[in-house]
Amino acid sequence: MVNRSSLDPIEEARARIRLRYQRARPVAPPAKSVGQAIMKVARAKLPEKGPAIGRLKLQWAEIVGPSLAKVCEPDKIGASNKGKGRVLTVRSIPAASTMVQHQSELIRQRVSVTLGGDVREIRIVQGPLKQSPPPTLPKKTRPLTADEREALHNSVQKIEDADLRKAVLALGEAVITTE
């Protein structure tokens, strides 16, 4: 014989009906940490779209050499339309674009080794370099006048050490004559 519960039979029937039509939803365990979840997503995307351009800009002079680094710089890395591999876009000053084009295969090989071997093509864009330092204006100097020279010599006469006196005198001349 089957033992019946002490519940009301109508309530028990309603409970059976609710259980029949309700399914339990699986509970997903929370991520161990946000960093692990991000790295899981990033690992899937890194072969195509890693932070390679930043690393490439930092190492550009070492990769292509100082003479080429003065006239060109990496601009961006994108996906190739022809299949696997990436395309490196190099920004070059117009006067040196032919030289950069002749060196493009060597640049491609070196960049490919640095980034993991998947750079298939190099595109050259002419234009001003973005990372070039601003031009420094030459400092204008003028000769000392006789009065300035005499005042400077009088001001350093109290210094006993001869070497120190010469150094201070040279510094004073440099400061006074530079505009």
N, CA, C and O of each residue as an XYZ file, in Angstrom:
716
protein
N       0.800     -1.157      0.000
C       0.000      0.000      0.000
C       0.872      1.261      0.000
O       1.964      1.273      0.569
N       0.385      2.296     -0.631
C       1.125      3.534     -0.757
C       0.718      4.464      0.372
O      -0.464      4.674      0.645
N       1.734      5.013      1.015
C       1.455      5.978      2.076
C       1.156      7.335      1.458
O       1.848      7.791      0.548
N       0.144      7.947      1.958
C      -0.249      9.272      1.486
C       0.315     10.317      2.431
O       0.464     10.080      3.630
N       0.624     11.472      1.872
C       1.117     12.542      2.728
C      -0.053     13.166      3.459
O      -1.223     12.916      3.169
N       0.311     13.961      4.387
C      -0.728     14.583      5.195
C      -1.265     15.861      4.555
O      -2.090     16.558      5.147
N      -0.789     16.170      3.331
C      -1.252     17.373      2.667
C      -2.634     17.165      2.078
O      -3.122     16.044      1.935
N      -3.212     18.240      1.760
C      -4.514     18.212      1.123
C      -4.348     17.581     -0.255
O      -3.411     17.957     -0.960
N      -5.178     16.665     -0.678
C      -5.021     16.019     -1.979
C      -5.114     16.999     -3.157
O      -4.473     16.793     -4.188
N      -5.893     18.035     -3.006
C      -6.006     19.018     -4.089
C      -4.703     19.791     -4.229
O      -4.236     20.022     -5.344
N      -4.109     20.194     -3.098
C      -2.827     20.911     -3.129
C      -1.726     20.019     -3.688
O      -0.848     20.478     -4.419
N      -1.785     18.746     -3.338
C      -0.779     17.809     -3.851
C      -0.904     17.659     -5.364
O       0.116     17.561     -6.046
N      -2.101     17.638     -5.904
C      -2.300     17.545     -7.351
C      -1.797     18.808     -8.042
O      -1.170     18.745     -9.099
N      -2.079     19.947     -7.434
C      -1.575     21.191     -8.017
C      -0.044     21.221     -8.031
O       0.555     21.677     -9.005
N       0.572     20.752     -6.988
C       2.042     20.714     -6.916
C       2.610     19.804     -7.995
O       3.620     20.139     -8.614
N       1.972     18.649     -8.231
C       2.432     17.743     -9.297
C       2.322     18.403    -10.656
O       3.214     18.249    -11.490
N       1.249     19.133    -10.894
C       1.062     19.815    -12.185
C       2.127     20.896    -12.367
O       2.697     21.029    -13.450
N       2.395     21.669    -11.310
C       3.437     22.702    -11.398
C       4.795     22.073    -11.699
O       5.544     22.591    -12.526
N       5.109     21.003    -11.062
C       6.400     20.348    -11.296
C       6.485     19.753    -12.696
O       7.560     19.701    -13.291
N       5.348     19.307    -13.215
C       5.351     18.730    -14.542
C       5.692     19.765    -15.607
O       6.374     19.438    -16.578
N       5.232     21.007    -15.450
C       5.427     22.020    -16.477
C       6.586     22.982    -16.204
O       6.955     23.763    -17.081
N       7.137     22.936    -15.052
C       8.283     23.786    -14.753
C       9.563     22.970    -14.860
O       9.677     21.880    -14.298
N      10.513     23.518    -15.589
C      11.807     22.877    -15.718
C      12.821     23.668    -14.906
O      12.749     24.894    -14.817
N      13.723     22.977    -14.341
C      14.768     23.654    -13.572
C      15.777     24.276    -14.528
O      16.171     23.664    -15.521
N      16.178     25.467    -14.223
C      17.194     26.133    -15.039
C      18.561     25.817    -14.454
O      18.753     25.903    -13.241
N      19.520     25.447    -15.316
C      20.839     25.149    -14.768
C      21.502     26.426    -14.257
O      21.419     27.482    -14.885
N      22.136     26.312    -13.148
C      22.817     27.450    -12.543
C      24.267     27.421    -13.006
O      24.996     26.468    -12.732
N      24.684     28.486    -13.718
C      26.060     28.573    -14.182
C      26.935     29.051    -13.034
O      26.588     30.014    -12.351
N      28.053     28.397    -12.819
C      28.923     28.866    -11.746
C      29.530     30.215    -12.141
O      29.845     30.427    -13.312
N      29.693     31.107    -11.204
C      30.269     32.417    -11.539
C      31.727     32.267    -11.962
O      32.405     31.315    -11.576
N      32.191     33.215    -12.753
C      33.591     33.199    -13.173
C      34.470     33.342    -11.945
O      34.111     34.021    -10.984
N      35.632     32.691    -11.988
C      36.528     32.749    -10.835
C      36.981     34.172    -10.578
O      37.081     34.611     -9.432
N      37.250     34.877    -11.645
C      37.577     36.296    -11.505
C      37.315     36.958    -12.849
O      37.219     36.289    -13.877
N      37.201     38.264    -12.826
C      36.951     39.008    -14.054
C      38.144     38.863    -14.999
O      37.969     38.750    -16.212
N      39.349     38.867    -14.442
C      40.555     38.742    -15.258
C      40.600     37.429    -16.021
O      40.995     37.405    -17.187
N      40.201     36.337    -15.380
C      40.196     35.054    -16.062
C      39.156     35.018    -17.174
O      39.397     34.443    -18.236
N      38.008     35.627    -16.933
C      36.978     35.668    -17.968
C      37.446     36.498    -19.161
O      37.200     36.132    -20.310
N      38.117     37.611    -18.888
C      38.611     38.462    -19.974
C      39.702     37.744    -20.760
O      39.720     37.803    -21.989
N      40.602     37.074    -20.071
C      41.681     36.356    -20.761
C      41.128     35.226    -21.625
O      41.676     34.937    -22.689
N      40.063     34.595    -21.185
C      39.459     33.531    -21.984
C      38.946     34.092    -23.306
O      39.130     33.480    -24.358
N      38.306     35.249    -23.250
C      37.812     35.894    -24.465
C      38.986     36.419    -25.294
O      38.981     36.301    -26.520
N      39.981     36.993    -24.639
C      41.117     37.595    -25.346
C      41.957     36.546    -26.062
O      42.453     36.803    -27.159
N      42.126     35.380    -25.469
C      42.929     34.333    -26.116
C      42.339     33.909    -27.449
O      43.063     33.567    -28.383
N      41.024     33.935    -27.524
C      40.377     33.567    -28.780
C      40.600     34.635    -29.851
O      40.639     34.315    -31.039
N      40.744     35.891    -29.450
C      40.875     36.990    -30.399
C      42.314     37.418    -30.668
O      42.575     38.046    -31.694
N      43.251     37.100    -29.786
C      44.620     37.597    -29.915
C      45.329     37.211    -31.205
O      46.061     38.048    -31.734
N      45.171     36.013    -31.752
C      45.895     35.737    -32.996
C      45.555     36.689    -34.128
O      46.417     36.987    -34.954
N      44.318     37.176    -34.189
C      43.959     38.082    -35.267
C      44.160     39.546    -34.883
O      44.596     40.344    -35.712
N      43.855     39.905    -33.660
C      43.779     41.321    -33.322
C      44.497     41.645    -32.029
O      43.952     42.366    -31.193
N      45.676     41.146    -31.842
C      46.410     41.388    -30.608
C      46.934     42.801    -30.520
O      46.801     43.573    -31.470
N      47.528     43.154    -29.392
C      48.075     44.501    -29.221
C      49.421     44.635    -29.902
O      50.362     45.181    -29.326
N      49.518     44.143    -31.119
C      50.801     44.089    -31.806
C      51.301     45.453    -32.241
O      52.513     45.671    -32.270
N      50.420     46.376    -32.579
C      50.870     47.660    -33.114
C      51.600     48.458    -32.042
O      52.564     49.159    -32.350
N      51.166     48.367    -30.810
C      51.859     49.064    -29.731
C      53.261     48.522    -29.513
O      54.218     49.280    -29.358
N      53.367     47.201    -29.504
C      54.680     46.572    -29.343
C      55.566     46.891    -30.536
O      56.770     47.103    -30.390
N      54.968     46.921    -31.703
C      55.726     47.206    -32.923
C      56.253     48.639    -32.920
O      57.387     48.880    -33.334
N      55.440     49.592    -32.458
C      55.895     50.981    -32.402
C      57.044     51.152    -31.416
O      57.951     51.953    -31.643
N      57.002     50.397    -30.320
C      58.079     50.499    -29.345
C      59.394     49.932    -29.878
O      60.463     50.457    -29.568
N      59.325     48.874    -30.671
C      60.528     48.198    -31.151
C      60.880     48.559    -32.594
O      61.755     47.919    -33.178
N      60.242     49.540    -33.174
C      60.392     49.836    -34.594
C      61.838     50.131    -34.981
O      62.317     49.613    -35.990
N      62.533     50.939    -34.213
C      63.919     51.286    -34.555
C      64.817     50.062    -34.507
O      65.752     49.959    -35.301
N      64.559     49.140    -33.603
C      65.359     47.919    -33.522
C      65.051     46.986    -34.692
O      65.939     46.283    -35.173
N      63.810     46.977    -35.149
C      63.402     46.053    -36.208
C      63.941     46.496    -37.564
O      64.542     45.697    -38.282
N      63.730     47.765    -37.920
C      64.088     48.217    -39.267
C      65.416     48.947    -39.324
O      65.940     49.184    -40.413
N      65.964     49.305    -38.192
C      67.219     50.037    -38.187
C      66.976     51.527    -38.017
O      65.885     52.017    -38.306
N      67.983     52.246    -37.551
C      67.774     53.670    -37.249
C      67.540     54.537    -38.482
O      66.811     55.526    -38.404
N      68.144     54.187    -39.617
C      67.965     55.040    -40.798
C      66.543     54.945    -41.347
O      65.966     55.960    -41.737
N      65.975     53.751    -41.383
C      64.581     53.614    -41.844
C      63.592     54.117    -40.806
O      62.529     54.626    -41.160
N      63.929     53.982    -39.529
C      63.015     54.429    -38.481
C      62.830     55.942    -38.507
O      61.811     56.450    -38.039
N      63.813     56.668    -39.054
C      63.684     58.129    -39.134
C      62.693     58.556    -40.209
O      62.121     59.642    -40.116
N      62.478     57.723    -41.228
C      61.646     58.129    -42.364
C      60.323     57.383    -42.462
O      59.489     57.728    -43.299
N      60.107     56.360    -41.622
C      58.838     55.633    -41.671
C      58.489     55.125    -40.281
O      59.344     55.032    -39.400
N      57.216     54.800    -40.105
C      56.732     54.272    -38.831
C      55.523     53.377    -39.091
O      54.818     53.576    -40.080
N      55.269     52.393    -38.220
C      54.081     51.560    -38.404
C      52.826     52.358    -38.082
O      52.774     53.082    -37.088
N      51.822     52.219    -38.932
C      50.592     52.986    -38.753
C      49.492     52.112    -38.153
O      48.887     52.481    -37.147
N      49.230     50.953    -38.767
C      48.203     50.054    -38.248
C      48.420     48.657    -38.801
O      49.143     48.457    -39.777
N      47.781     47.706    -38.157
C      47.810     46.311    -38.617
C      46.364     45.883    -38.773
O      45.553     46.040    -37.860
N      46.054     45.340    -39.940
C      44.685     44.912    -40.201
C      44.660     43.534    -40.824
O      45.706     42.955    -41.119
N      43.475     43.015    -41.022
C      43.305     41.701    -41.633
C      43.483     41.810    -43.141
O      43.180     42.837    -43.748
N      43.973     40.745    -43.721
C      44.183     40.708    -45.160
C      42.899     40.307    -45.875
O      42.141     39.476    -45.375
N      42.653     40.892    -47.035
C      41.477     40.528    -47.823
C      41.701     39.231    -48.583
O      40.747     38.633    -49.081
N      42.937     38.795    -48.677
C      43.272     37.630    -49.491
C      43.336     36.345    -48.686
O      43.847     35.342    -49.186
N      42.846     36.338    -47.480
C      42.878     35.116    -46.688
C      43.613     35.328    -45.388
O      43.503     36.378    -44.755
N      44.365     34.313    -44.999
C      45.058     34.359    -43.721
C      46.183     35.377    -43.743
O      46.708     35.738    -44.796
N      46.531     35.822    -42.561
C      47.624     36.769    -42.443
C      47.117     38.171    -42.208
O      45.924     38.455    -42.316
N      48.058     39.040    -41.882
C      47.717     40.429    -41.595
C      48.462     41.351    -42.546
O      49.445     40.965    -43.178
N      47.966     42.582    -42.628
C      48.565     43.607    -43.479
C      49.090     44.708    -42.570
O      48.355     45.240    -41.738
N      50.356     45.044    -42.731
C      50.967     46.131    -41.976
C      50.962     47.374    -42.847
O      51.470     47.352    -43.968
N      50.392     48.455    -42.339
C      50.414     49.728    -43.045
C      51.522     50.578    -42.444
O      51.543     50.838    -41.241
N      52.446     51.007    -43.303
C      53.596     51.792    -42.875
C      53.441     53.207    -43.403
O      53.226     53.401    -44.600
N      53.547     54.190    -42.536
C      53.488     55.598    -42.930
C      54.911     56.054    -43.184
O      55.800     55.864    -42.354
N      55.114     56.667    -44.362
C      56.442     57.097    -44.766
C      56.389     58.528    -45.270
O      55.375     58.970    -45.811
N      57.498     59.256    -45.086
C      57.552     60.584    -45.671
C      57.673     60.411    -47.184
O      58.311     59.457    -47.630
N      57.091     61.287    -47.980
C      57.055     61.093    -49.430
C      58.424     60.947    -50.080
O      58.567     60.188    -51.039
N      59.418     61.644    -49.588
C      60.735     61.580    -50.219
C      61.391     60.212    -50.041
O      62.255     59.837    -50.834
N      60.995     59.462    -49.013
C      61.633     58.183    -48.733
C      60.743     56.988    -49.046
O      61.117     55.853    -48.751
N      59.573     57.216    -49.638
C      58.646     56.099    -49.856
C      59.199     55.068    -50.834
O      58.919     53.878    -50.690
N      59.970     55.495    -51.816
C      60.565     54.537    -52.755
C      61.576     53.651    -52.044
O      61.619     52.444    -52.281
N      62.388     54.239    -51.174
C      63.356     53.455    -50.418
C      62.646     52.462    -49.503
O      63.081     51.318    -49.372
N      61.568     52.887    -48.875
C      60.816     52.004    -47.999
C      60.183     50.879    -48.808
O      60.127     49.740    -48.343
N      59.707     51.184    -50.010
C      59.107     50.155    -50.849
C      60.139     49.110    -51.253
O      59.834     47.918    -51.285
N      61.354     49.546    -51.559
C      62.402     48.588    -51.908
C      62.809     47.728    -50.714
O      63.251     46.592    -50.886
N      62.664     48.257    -49.529
C      63.008     47.516    -48.322
C      61.810     46.766    -47.734
O      61.935     46.143    -46.679
N      60.657     46.815    -48.397
C      59.427     46.295    -47.800
C      59.486     44.792    -47.514
O      58.940     44.351    -46.502
N      60.115     44.013    -48.349
C      60.197     42.572    -48.094
C      61.048     42.291    -46.859
O      60.703     41.431    -46.048
N      62.142     43.004    -46.718
C      62.977     42.853    -45.530
C      62.214     43.296    -44.280
O      62.286     42.643    -43.240
N      61.492     44.396    -44.387
C      60.676     44.874    -43.264
C      59.613     43.842    -42.917
O      59.391     43.549    -41.742
N      58.948     43.285    -43.943
C      57.901     42.281    -43.708
C      58.458     41.065    -42.976
O      57.835     40.557    -42.044
N      59.629     40.600    -43.399
C      60.223     39.435    -42.760
C      60.565     39.711    -41.300
O      60.287     38.891    -40.425
N      61.163     40.856    -41.047
C      61.557     41.188    -39.677
C      60.344     41.407    -38.773
O      60.336     40.972    -37.621
N      59.329     42.079    -39.296
C      58.120     42.303    -38.507
C      57.397     40.990    -38.281
O      56.854     40.758    -37.201
N      57.382     40.137    -39.275
C      56.726     38.847    -39.159
C      57.382     37.998    -38.070
O      56.693     37.315    -37.312
N      58.693     38.039    -37.996
C      59.401     37.306    -36.949
C      59.072     37.893    -35.581
O      58.874     37.156    -34.615
N      59.014     39.203    -35.501
C      58.736     39.856    -34.224
C      57.316     39.573    -33.744
O      57.099     39.359    -32.551
N      56.351     39.571    -34.657
C      54.946     39.416    -34.272
C      54.428     37.993    -34.345
O      53.273     37.746    -33.998
N      55.231     37.070    -34.778
C      54.767     35.692    -34.781
C      54.526     35.097    -36.153
O      53.862     34.064    -36.246
N      55.018     35.681    -37.203
C      55.013     35.048    -38.508
C      53.756     35.140    -39.322
O      53.558     34.299    -40.199
N      52.896     36.096    -39.095
C      51.665     36.130    -39.879
C      51.439     37.432    -40.630
O      50.309     37.702    -41.039
N      52.462     38.245    -40.828
C      52.326     39.452    -41.648
C      52.571     39.047    -43.099
O      53.667     38.605    -43.445
N      51.560     39.195    -43.943
C      51.637     38.735    -45.331
C      51.961     39.850    -46.320
O      52.494     39.597    -47.400
N      51.635     41.084    -45.943
C      51.735     42.170    -46.915
C      52.053     43.471    -46.191
O      51.692     43.657    -45.029
N      52.738     44.371    -46.902
C      53.015     45.707    -46.369
C      52.453     46.732    -47.337
O      52.714     46.686    -48.540
N      51.678     47.658    -46.792
C      51.166     48.767    -47.593
C      51.857     50.035    -47.120
O      52.057     50.242    -45.923
N      52.218     50.877    -48.074
C      52.934     52.098    -47.752
C      52.021     53.292    -47.996
O      51.465     53.450    -49.082
N      51.876     54.120    -46.985
C      51.068     55.325    -47.066
C      52.012     56.509    -46.907
O      52.815     56.559    -45.976
N      51.904     57.453    -47.825
C      52.770     58.625    -47.744
C      52.110     59.696    -46.901
O      50.903     59.921    -46.985
N      52.911     60.344    -46.098
C      52.390     61.432    -45.277
C      53.365     61.764    -44.177
O      54.401     61.113    -44.045
N      53.051     62.763    -43.389
C      53.948     63.131    -42.299
C      53.918     62.071    -41.207
O      52.897     61.417    -40.990
N      55.030     61.909    -40.532
C      55.109     60.942    -39.449
C      54.409     61.513    -38.218
O      54.493     62.709    -37.939
N      53.727     60.648    -37.496
C      52.995     61.092    -36.323
C      53.903     61.192    -35.106
O      53.666     62.019    -34.226
N      54.929     60.368    -35.045
C      55.773     60.328    -33.860
C      57.042     61.158    -33.996
O      57.915     61.087    -33.131
N      57.158     61.926    -35.039
C      58.383     62.698    -35.205
C      58.453     63.788    -34.148
O      57.450     64.443    -33.863
N      59.612     63.985    -33.575
C      59.720     65.035    -32.566
C      59.587     66.400    -33.213
O      59.959     66.568    -34.374
N      59.076     67.358    -32.501
C      58.940     68.693    -33.079
C      60.314     69.277    -33.379
O      61.261     69.043    -32.629
N      60.432     70.021    -34.451
C      61.738     70.579    -34.791
C      62.189     71.562    -33.721
O      61.411     72.381    -33.232
N      63.461     71.459    -33.374
C      64.002     72.368    -32.377
C      64.628     73.557    -33.084
O      65.381     73.409    -34.047
N      64.304     74.714    -32.593
C      64.854     75.926    -33.180
C      66.275     76.132    -32.653
O      66.527     75.948    -31.462
N      67.187     76.507    -33.517
C      68.546     76.735    -33.030
C      68.564     77.951    -32.103
O      67.879     78.949    -32.327
N      69.371     77.825    -31.066
C      69.467     78.936    -30.129
C      70.321     80.030    -30.745
O      71.378     79.771    -31.321
N      69.845     81.244    -30.612
C      70.583     82.379    -31.146
C      71.548     82.879    -30.073
O      71.180     83.054    -28.911
N      72.769     83.099    -30.487
C      73.759     83.639    -29.558
C      74.288     84.947    -30.126
O      74.311     85.160    -31.338
N      74.707     85.803    -29.227
C      75.284     87.074    -29.629
C      76.595     87.226    -28.883
O      76.784     86.591    -27.846
N      77.483     88.031    -29.371
C      78.754     88.230    -28.646
C      78.540     89.092    -27.402
O      77.620     89.907    -27.336
N      79.418     88.886    -26.421
C      79.358     89.703    -25.205
C      79.866     91.111    -25.489
O      80.808     91.296    -26.259
N      79.252     92.076    -24.877
C      79.774     93.441    -24.982
C      80.901     93.601    -23.962
O      81.053     92.774    -23.063
N      81.666     94.639    -24.103
C      82.802     94.870    -23.192
C      82.330     95.078    -21.762
O      82.958     94.580    -20.827
N      81.243     95.798    -21.578
C      80.718     96.034    -20.222
C      80.243     94.724    -19.582
O      80.493     94.485    -18.401
N      79.555     93.875    -20.363
C      79.079     92.590    -19.835
C      80.251     91.691    -19.457
O      80.228     91.036    -18.415
N      81.280     91.661    -20.312
C      82.436     90.828    -20.039
C      83.146     91.297    -18.752
O      83.548     90.474    -17.930
N      83.294     92.605    -18.587
C      83.963     93.144    -17.393
C      83.147     92.847    -16.135
O      83.710     92.485    -15.102
N      81.818     92.999    -16.219
C      80.962     92.718    -15.060
C      81.013     91.234    -14.692
O      81.002     90.884    -13.512
N      81.068     90.370    -15.696
C      81.144     88.927    -15.451
C      82.468     88.555    -14.796
O      82.486     87.762    -13.855
N      83.585     89.117    -15.280
C      84.899     88.831    -14.698
C      84.987     89.352    -13.264
O      85.578     88.705    -12.400
N      84.403     90.515    -13.015
C      84.422     91.065    -11.650
C      83.611     90.206    -10.690
O      83.968     90.075     -9.519
N      82.500     89.610    -11.191
C      81.642     88.817    -10.307
C      82.262     87.466     -9.936
O      81.908     86.899     -8.902
N      83.189     86.932    -10.767
C      83.794     85.627    -10.473
C      85.174     85.756     -9.846
O      85.805     84.733     -9.580
N      85.681     86.986     -9.593
C      87.019     87.180     -9.024
C      87.132     86.639     -7.605
O      88.231     86.284     -7.178
N      86.046     86.566     -6.873
C      86.092     86.110     -5.477
C      86.219     84.594     -5.361
O      86.498     84.082     -4.277
N      86.017     83.868     -6.463
C      86.118     82.407     -6.434
C      87.599     82.042     -6.441
O      88.326     82.451     -7.346
N      88.064     81.267     -5.435
C      89.479     80.946     -5.285
C      89.932     79.839     -6.232
O      91.027     79.917     -6.789
N      89.123     78.831     -6.418
C      89.501     77.698     -7.273
C      89.466     78.127     -8.744
O      88.447     78.619     -9.229
N      90.576     77.937     -9.440
C      90.690     78.404    -10.829
C      89.763     77.635    -11.774
O      89.127     78.227    -12.645
N      89.693     76.330    -11.597
C      88.827     75.514    -12.473
C      87.356     75.884    -12.283
O      86.602     75.997    -13.249
N      86.964     76.070    -11.027
C      85.581     76.442    -10.753
C      85.287     77.833    -11.322
O      84.202     78.072    -11.852
N      86.256     78.752    -11.211
C      86.085     80.106    -11.744
C      85.874     80.050    -13.255
O      85.002     80.742    -13.780
N      86.673     79.224    -13.970
C      86.525     79.097    -15.429
C      85.152     78.519    -15.798
O      84.516     78.958    -16.756
N      84.709     77.527    -15.017
C      83.413     76.897    -15.309
C      82.276     77.888    -15.104
O      81.359     77.959    -15.923
N      82.329     78.655    -14.016
C      81.276     79.635    -13.747
C      81.306     80.740    -14.794
O      80.254     81.226    -15.210
N      82.505     81.142    -15.226
C      82.646     82.164    -16.260
C      82.027     81.691    -17.579
O      81.315     82.444    -18.244
N      82.307     80.423    -17.954
C      81.732     79.868    -19.189
C      80.211     79.782    -19.090
O      79.503     80.075    -20.053
N      79.712     79.377    -17.921
C      78.265     79.308    -17.721
C      77.639     80.694    -17.821
O      76.589     80.866    -18.439
N      78.279     81.665    -17.218
C      77.753     83.043    -17.274
C      77.709     83.562    -18.696
O      76.732     84.200    -19.090
N      78.758     83.298    -19.483
C      78.774     83.725    -20.881
C      77.658     83.061    -21.668
O      76.988     83.704    -22.475
N      77.463     81.770    -21.428
C      76.416     81.049    -22.156
C      75.026     81.588    -21.834
O      74.174     81.720    -22.713
N      74.816     81.896    -20.558
C      73.506     82.387    -20.156
C      73.254     83.798    -20.715
O      72.155     84.096    -21.184
N      74.254     84.640    -20.663
C      74.061     86.022    -21.114
C      73.909     86.099    -22.627
O      73.090     86.875    -23.117
N      74.679     85.312    -23.384
C      74.667     85.447    -24.836
C      73.523     84.700    -25.516
O      73.238     84.973    -26.682
N      72.860     83.772    -24.835
C      71.757     83.027    -25.437
C      70.470     83.822    -25.317
O      70.121     84.311    -24.243
N      69.779     83.943    -26.424
C      68.512     84.676    -26.423
C      67.350     83.700    -26.358
O      66.193     84.119    -26.347
